[in-house]
Amino acid sequence: MDPSPRRSTVWFWLVAILAIVALTFVSLWIGWVASAFLRPGPASRPLISDSVTLVRQVQALNELSTVKYIMEKVVLLQDVKWYGENRLLMVAHGVARAGVNLNTIEAKDLVIQGTRIRVQLPRAAVSEVFLDDRRTQIIERSTGLLREFDKDLEQDARRQAVDQIRVAAVSAGMLKDADERARLQVTAILRSLGFTEVDVSTRK
């Protein structure tokens, strides 16, 4: 009997077995590569995790945490004597600014837990109030016949205008706006540094 058909059958099964082994190896390799790509990486962590460095980052926002209110007030001053009066009517155009002094933040105001951070900010305060001399006008200035004009009357009117603008700006919510602006800005910078949960509040 011719052994050629038997050798052909052996070679056929040998090639088939090798093919199966090769396919199994390739499948295992592909599975390993896919799992390496799909395996979740380490949780993202903040670029900065120490309180001292973070305090410096927050303090750098100090000048940006200011809000400005522009207001006008009418001030009338009269100095009445039996022999005459001094009268001054002024339309005062003023500017009031308020902000949160981020330079007062300390490391104890920051609590860091991984990608979570809690910050307490100081309360907003009025930083300055002043009159815009270019837009402030004296509408009326009068002096009695028997009197000389009081030079201090205008300065008194200006001081009174500044005080009124300060009170009006605070009543209009300037401090609340400054608190909110600082909170939003600090929250934004902390998120940009890698923190995923940010709780920024204002000191009681």
ZIZIZI-V562888 format. One record per residue. N is the residue number from 1. RES is the residue in one letter. OMEGA is omega as a letter, one per 40 degrees, with the letter a starting at -180 (NA if undefined). D_LAST is the distance of its C-alpha to the last C-alpha in whole Angstrom. Layout:
BEGIN
((N;RES;OMEGA;D_LAST) (N;RES;OMEGA;D_LAST))
END
This chain:
BEGIN
((1;M;a;105) (2;D;a;103) (3;P;a;99) (4;S;i;98) (5;P;a;96) (6;R;i;95) (7;R;i;93) (8;S;i;92) (9;T;i;90) (10;V;i;88) (11;W;a;87) (12;F;a;85) (13;W;i;84) (14;L;i;83) (15;V;a;81) (16;A;i;79) (17;I;i;78) (18;L;i;77) (19;A;i;75) (20;I;i;73) (21;V;a;72) (22;A;i;71) (23;L;i;69) (24;T;i;67) (25;F;i;66) (26;V;i;65) (27;S;i;63) (28;L;a;61) (29;W;i;61) (30;I;i;59) (31;G;i;57) (32;W;i;56) (33;V;a;55) (34;A;a;53) (35;S;i;51) (36;A;i;50) (37;F;a;49) (38;L;a;47) (39;R;a;45) (40;P;i;42) (41;G;i;40) (42;P;a;38) (43;A;a;34) (44;S;a;33) (45;R;i;30) (46;P;i;28) (47;L;a;30) (48;I;a;27) (49;S;i;26) (50;D;a;25) (51;S;a;22) (52;V;i;23) (53;T;i;25) (54;L;i;22) (55;V;i;20) (56;R;i;23) (57;Q;a;23) (58;V;a;20) (59;Q;i;20) (60;A;i;23) (61;L;a;21) (62;N;a;20) (63;E;a;23) (64;L;a;22) (65;S;a;19) (66;T;i;20) (67;V;a;21) (68;K;i;23) (69;Y;i;24) (70;I;a;28) (71;M;i;29) (72;E;i;32) (73;K;i;32) (74;V;a;35) (75;V;i;36) (76;L;i;39) (77;L;i;40) (78;Q;i;43) (79;D;a;44) (80;V;i;47) (81;K;a;50) (82;W;a;53) (83;Y;i;55) (84;G;a;53) (85;E;i;49) (86;N;a;47) (87;R;i;45) (88;L;i;43) (89;L;a;41) (90;M;i;39) (91;V;a;37) (92;A;i;35) (93;H;a;33) (94;G;i;30) (95;V;i;27) (96;A;i;24) (97;R;i;22) (98;A;a;18) (99;G;i;16) (100;V;a;14) (101;N;a;15) (102;L;i;16) (103;N;a;18) (104;T;i;15) (105;I;i;14) (106;E;a;16) (107;A;a;18) (108;K;i;15) (109;D;a;13) (110;L;i;15) (111;V;a;17) (112;I;i;20) (113;Q;a;23) (114;G;i;26) (115;T;i;25) (116;R;i;22) (117;I;i;19) (118;R;a;15) (119;V;i;13) (120;Q;a;9) (121;L;i;10) (122;P;a;9) (123;R;i;8) (124;A;i;11) (125;A;i;14) (126;V;a;17) (127;S;i;20) (128;E;i;23) (129;V;a;25) (130;F;i;29) (131;L;i;32) (132;D;a;34) (133;D;a;37) (134;R;a;40) (135;R;i;38) (136;T;a;38) (137;Q;i;41) (138;I;a;42) (139;I;a;44) (140;E;i;46) (141;R;a;47) (142;S;a;49) (143;T;i;51) (144;G;a;53) (145;L;a;57) (146;L;a;57) (147;R;i;54) (148;E;a;52) (149;F;i;49) (150;D;a;46) (151;K;a;45) (152;D;a;41) (153;L;i;41) (154;E;i;40) (155;Q;i;37) (156;D;i;36) (157;A;i;36) (158;R;i;34) (159;R;i;31) (160;Q;i;31) (161;A;i;31) (162;V;i;28) (163;D;a;26) (164;Q;i;27) (165;I;i;26) (166;R;a;22) (167;V;a;22) (168;A;a;23) (169;A;i;21) (170;V;i;18) (171;S;a;19) (172;A;i;21) (173;G;a;17) (174;M;a;18) (175;L;i;14) (176;K;i;13) (177;D;i;16) (178;A;i;15) (179;D;a;12) (180;E;i;14) (181;R;i;17) (182;A;a;15) (183;R;a;14) (184;L;a;18) (185;Q;i;20) (186;V;i;18) (187;T;a;19) (188;A;a;22) (189;I;i;23) (190;L;i;22) (191;R;i;24) (192;S;i;27) (193;L;i;27) (194;G;i;27) (195;F;a;24) (196;T;i;25) (197;E;a;22) (198;V;i;19) (199;D;a;15) (200;V;a;13) (201;S;a;9) (202;T;i;6) (203;R;i;4) (204;K;NA;0))
END
